[in-house]
Amino acid sequence: MSEAKLTGARRRVPICVVVLNWNTCDHTIECLESLLAVDPAPEMMILVENGSTDGSLATVNEWAVHNRIPHRVVSERPSDWLPERNLVPDGLVIIPSTTNRGVCGGNNLGIAYAGGDVTRRHVLLLDNDTIVPPDYFGHLESALALRPDAGLMSGTVYAWAEPGRVWYAGGRFDPIRGVARHLFDVPTSPMPVPTEFIAGCALLISPEVLATLGGFAECYSPFYFEDAEYAWRAGVAGFSRLYAPRAAIYHKIGTSHWPPIRNRYLYARHNGYWIRRNLQGLQQALALSYLAITAVGRVLVRLLRGQTAMASAIARGTWTGFFDPIVRPQWPEPLPDAAGDSGPAAGPARRN
């Protein structure tokens, strides 16, 4: 990026963007550069540096200094924050975490900082491997003007490496299978339309939802199913969940460097968590039965292919998802408070 042309004259929309970084500052810098080029612009940008071990914090700081981007590094301890959070016009606030809190804990830290004035500010949780077009916030603003009742909102997500391929165009829940599914047909009309599932890579949350639901449930740390539960809970609480077709971003799908075996374990475990925490009665029984039967099939297939470690990961993840002690959802879900007692969770802040 050449020297940033930062005039401070861009019109702003009352949205705070939260981006996480964990050992992938190249993606993070590209994402931040795209955010610095938008018009209108968000009111605030927060980067949670999620306990990286590759020097990401120094690299991002050097990039900001070199490009004359205003930025402020603040403590990870909420007790050190001012009651009214300071904005950094045309720049960003950086919160360096000493440990990796995962997607759930990292986003919760960013939400807590953004929540200095939750009565008027939406929060956009944005994956660091996304690219935002210049007109993105204008389309979000237009969609919110059409549907000011929106509790959660997202737009179309395209695959960065495959121009034109839609990765997300709304979503729905399949409770019997205990999963959320992406839809791929983009409407021709710009009108926001109801949807059930909002993908976490670009999740816009209203102040009212933040006040009611709080943050992500950190039992899903480091990642998987935290966005599915949040969207489900918003629906249960009566909030509108909307898909705005014109608000498009680009996602670098498949950039995670977390081991596939660990990914499979987490997915299987959190699939069980989601079913147990959010479904009830016959619906829960059917979903757990389906999960158990399909898990046996997946394990057998992996064993026949000689993939013993992957088979073990699926079996262990399914077992813990069924039998781990987990609490029922609490509303609002706690965010880091002035005592700083929201503990970090092991694992990378990545999602694909």
C-alpha atoms as one frame of an Amber mdcrd trajectory, in Angstrom:
protein
   0.000   0.000   0.000   1.340   3.435  -0.928   1.002   6.263   1.567  -2.581
   6.279   2.755  -4.621   9.268   1.639  -6.361   9.985   4.891  -8.198  13.292
   4.916 -10.704  12.670   7.697 -13.405  14.020   5.369 -15.218  10.783   4.661
 -18.776  10.528   5.837 -19.184   7.996   8.640 -21.872   5.489   9.492 -22.446
   4.425  13.132 -20.800   1.021  12.752 -17.772  -0.289  14.629 -15.743  -2.969
  12.828 -13.972  -5.680  14.833 -11.226  -7.698  13.099  -9.148 -10.484  14.674
  -5.573 -11.375  13.809  -3.697 -14.534  14.724  -0.381 -15.127  12.943  -1.801
 -13.945   9.590  -0.959 -10.254   9.480  -0.619 -10.315   5.680  -4.347 -11.069
   5.368  -5.134  -8.631   8.166  -3.279  -5.753   6.515  -5.054  -6.388   3.203
  -8.378  -6.376   5.021  -7.542  -3.147   6.861  -6.371  -1.494   3.642  -9.713
  -2.296   2.039 -11.501  -0.809   5.057  -9.432   2.368   4.794 -10.539   2.789
   1.172 -14.317   2.654   1.760 -16.629   5.651   1.465 -18.705   6.088   3.558
 -16.524   4.780   6.347 -17.270   3.015   9.642 -17.137   5.100  12.788 -14.466
   2.950  14.426 -12.148   0.063  13.567 -10.816  -2.303  16.216  -8.094  -4.867
  15.644  -7.800  -7.561  18.296  -4.270  -8.956  18.020  -5.085 -12.392  19.340
  -1.866 -13.575  20.967   0.165 -14.034  17.774   3.638 -15.553  18.020   4.968
 -14.383  14.636   5.518 -10.705  15.381   2.167  -9.653  13.939   1.714  -6.794
  16.395   5.017  -5.183  15.424   4.320  -5.735  11.723   0.888  -4.111  11.870
   2.281  -1.223  13.897   5.098  -0.684  11.376   2.571  -0.785   8.513   0.399
   1.818  10.239   3.355   4.118  10.966   4.767   3.786   7.446   1.402   4.639
   5.872   0.640   7.432   8.355  -2.469   5.664   9.600  -3.634   7.000  12.964
  -3.788   4.206  15.503  -3.870   3.660  19.242  -2.787   0.587  21.206  -4.890
   0.001  24.310  -4.747  -2.494  27.136  -6.571  -5.819  26.937  -7.837  -5.137
  30.469 -11.300  -3.513  30.404 -10.504  -1.900  33.761  -8.008   0.307  31.903
 -10.507   1.527  29.317 -12.185   4.906  29.482 -15.974   4.772  29.995 -16.404
   6.617  26.674 -14.120   4.838  24.225 -11.831   7.110  22.237 -12.314   7.056
  18.473  -9.385   7.162  16.064 -10.669   8.951  12.924  -9.527   7.232   9.724
  -7.491   4.819  11.785  -7.847   1.989  14.233  -7.671   0.876  17.831  -5.401
  -2.117  18.456  -6.046  -4.401  21.430  -3.121  -6.814  21.918  -4.159  -9.933
  23.821  -1.377 -11.756  25.620  -3.030 -15.090  24.792  -5.103 -16.426  21.933
  -8.748 -16.145  22.958 -10.058 -17.857  19.805 -12.789 -16.442  17.572 -15.264
 -16.335  20.450 -13.112 -14.694  23.097 -11.340 -12.386  20.654 -14.581 -11.088
  19.223 -16.004 -10.714  22.722 -13.033  -8.537  23.667 -13.596  -6.339  20.611
 -17.356  -6.158  21.266 -16.679  -5.142  24.862 -14.492  -2.256  23.707 -16.981
  -1.203  21.051 -19.721  -1.376  23.652 -18.747   1.906  25.224 -21.868   3.315
  23.592 -24.013   0.364  22.535 -27.146   2.499  22.442 -26.284   3.878  19.028
 -23.522   1.852  17.419 -23.828  -1.346  15.371 -20.894  -3.772  15.528 -19.611
  -5.556  12.428 -17.568  -8.698  13.109 -15.347  -9.161  10.074 -12.933 -12.021
   9.371  -9.420 -10.831   8.604  -9.279 -12.853   5.381 -11.986 -10.757   3.735
 -11.762  -7.821   1.329 -14.344  -5.034   1.531 -15.302  -3.070  -1.631 -15.425
   0.749  -1.408 -19.239   0.888  -1.499 -19.812  -1.763   1.177 -20.875   0.480
   4.043 -23.062   2.536   1.754 -25.020  -0.593   0.887 -25.217  -1.602   4.550
 -26.488   1.867   5.398 -29.135   1.690   2.664 -30.255  -1.750   3.849 -30.563
  -0.530   7.428 -32.587   2.461   6.239 -35.006   0.063   4.551 -35.117  -2.262
   7.570 -34.218  -0.333  10.727 -35.613  -3.254  12.720 -32.742  -5.509  11.619
 -31.223  -7.348  14.567 -28.576  -9.202  12.574 -27.572  -8.577   8.986 -25.047
  -9.748   6.442 -24.578  -9.409   2.702 -23.393 -11.533  -0.192 -20.031 -13.220
   0.295 -18.069 -14.093  -2.825 -15.052 -16.384  -3.056 -11.983 -14.183  -3.500
 -10.052 -16.654  -5.665 -13.028 -17.522  -7.902 -14.690 -14.324  -9.153 -18.442
 -14.721  -9.384 -18.696 -17.777  -7.121 -21.131 -17.125  -4.312 -20.068 -18.539
  -0.927 -23.002 -17.103   1.062 -26.317 -15.542   0.008 -28.345 -16.071   3.143
 -28.708 -19.293   5.059 -31.093 -21.630   6.789 -31.027 -24.052   9.684 -31.513
 -27.782   9.287 -32.366 -28.690  12.896 -32.674 -32.436  12.310 -29.095 -32.496
  11.055 -28.050 -29.929  13.641 -26.358 -27.658  11.105 -26.731 -24.339   9.311
 -26.536 -24.277   5.526 -25.514 -21.529   3.126 -27.759 -20.460   0.259 -26.264
 -19.353  -3.056 -28.916 -17.574  -5.140 -28.458 -13.797  -5.119 -31.750 -11.890
  -5.601 -31.934  -9.227  -8.291 -33.713  -6.838  -5.931 -31.601  -4.821  -3.463
 -34.265  -5.236  -0.762 -33.067  -7.024   2.383 -34.784 -10.370   2.779 -35.330
 -12.528   5.879 -32.826 -15.291   6.484 -32.195 -17.698   9.339 -28.432 -18.111
   9.479 -25.890 -15.275   9.328 -22.326 -16.354   8.519 -19.828 -15.099  11.072
 -17.287 -13.820   8.537 -19.312 -10.577   8.166 -21.871 -10.348  10.958 -23.563
  -7.001  11.659 -25.120  -6.846  15.126 -27.558  -4.179  16.284 -27.226  -2.417
  19.655 -30.479  -4.072  20.777 -29.171  -7.563  20.042 -25.914  -6.812  21.856
 -27.872  -5.647  24.898 -30.035  -8.804  24.832 -27.610 -11.558  23.807 -24.231
 -10.163  24.795 -21.283 -11.910  23.150 -20.459 -15.332  21.751 -20.706 -18.407
  23.962 -17.083 -19.293  24.667 -17.830 -23.003  25.013 -17.415 -22.923  21.211
 -13.827 -21.723  21.476 -11.798 -21.504  19.454 -14.386 -21.599  16.631 -17.210
 -23.445  14.805 -20.924 -23.056  15.522 -20.560 -19.851  17.541 -22.164 -17.850
  14.695 -24.867 -20.490  14.225 -25.853 -20.263  17.894 -25.833 -16.468  17.818
 -28.147 -16.337  14.803 -30.420 -19.015  16.286 -30.658 -17.202  19.613 -31.435
 -13.906  17.879 -34.343 -15.602  16.140 -35.589 -17.153  19.378 -35.434 -13.700
  20.991 -37.624 -12.293  18.208 -35.051 -10.235  16.300 -35.101  -9.887  12.513
 -32.244 -11.634  10.719 -31.722 -10.156   7.266 -29.650 -10.730   4.145 -28.768
  -7.587   2.137 -27.775  -8.750  -1.382 -25.951  -5.577  -2.478 -23.613  -5.440
   0.528 -20.954  -7.730  -0.944 -17.529  -8.732   0.349 -14.872 -11.191  -0.818
 -13.634 -14.075   1.326 -10.309 -15.892   0.976 -11.801 -19.312   1.617  -9.500
 -22.075   2.797  -6.705 -19.952   4.257  -6.683 -21.637   7.662  -3.428 -23.296
   8.635  -4.946 -25.065  11.653  -4.441 -28.858  11.373  -7.348 -30.588   9.571
  -7.558 -33.300  12.248  -8.029 -30.685  14.964 -10.608 -28.912  12.767 -12.604
 -32.106  12.382 -12.524 -32.762  16.126 -13.775 -29.251  16.923 -16.518 -29.387
  14.307 -17.836 -32.701  15.613 -17.658 -31.557  19.239 -19.393 -28.228  18.624
 -22.053 -29.841  16.464 -23.089 -31.784  19.542 -22.842 -28.720  21.752 -25.122
 -26.724  19.450 -27.782 -29.442  19.388 -27.753 -29.883  23.151 -27.798 -26.145
  23.911 -30.387 -25.005  21.393 -32.815 -27.815  20.563 -35.321 -29.453  22.865
 -37.543 -32.493  23.113 -38.140 -34.622  20.025 -36.203 -32.207  17.811 -33.104
 -32.602  19.987 -33.490 -36.393  20.162 -33.753 -36.690  16.380 -30.763 -34.411
  15.816 -28.572 -36.311  18.278 -29.619 -39.633  16.733 -28.762 -38.348  13.267
 -25.399 -37.070  14.509 -24.531 -40.392  16.135 -25.495 -42.487  13.086 -23.653
 -40.279  10.596 -20.592 -40.083  12.851 -20.346 -43.868  12.860 -20.499 -43.823
   9.074 -17.811 -41.149   8.806 -15.534 -43.028  11.188 -15.902 -46.271   9.217
 -15.179 -44.523   5.918 -12.017 -42.957   7.325 -10.871 -46.288   8.759 -11.401
 -48.019   5.406  -9.253 -45.322   3.810  -6.527 -45.884   6.388  -7.074 -42.433
   7.942  -6.917 -43.604  11.540  -6.123 -40.207  13.075  -9.037 -38.527  11.299
 -11.392 -41.343  12.329 -10.266 -40.927  15.924 -10.834 -37.153  15.773 -14.409
 -37.618  14.551 -15.148 -40.248  17.195 -13.620 -38.221  20.050 -15.264 -35.001
  18.914 -18.684 -36.632  18.674 -18.303 -38.281  22.087 -17.313 -35.045  23.835
 -20.057 -33.177  22.007 -22.571 -35.641  23.425 -21.283 -35.921  26.980 -19.205
 -32.874  27.927 -20.819 -30.876  30.739 -22.058 -27.631  29.163 -24.318 -24.946
  30.551 -27.547 -23.835  28.948 -27.319 -20.527  27.074 -27.434 -17.466  29.289
 -28.707 -14.112  28.004 -26.823 -11.871  27.827 -23.667 -13.932  27.380 -20.917
 -12.332  29.497 -18.362 -10.030  27.896 -15.000  -9.106  29.417 -15.778  -6.703
  32.237 -13.861  -4.210  34.315 -12.418  -7.029  36.383 -11.032  -8.619  33.237
 -12.293 -12.032  34.290 -13.202 -13.393  30.845 -10.617 -16.109  30.421  -8.881
 -16.765  27.105  -9.362 -19.978  25.196  -6.675 -21.932  23.416  -6.700 -22.146
  19.635  -6.434 -19.888  16.602  -8.831 -17.107  15.706  -9.579 -18.428  12.242
 -12.656 -19.623  10.404 -13.150 -21.005   6.904
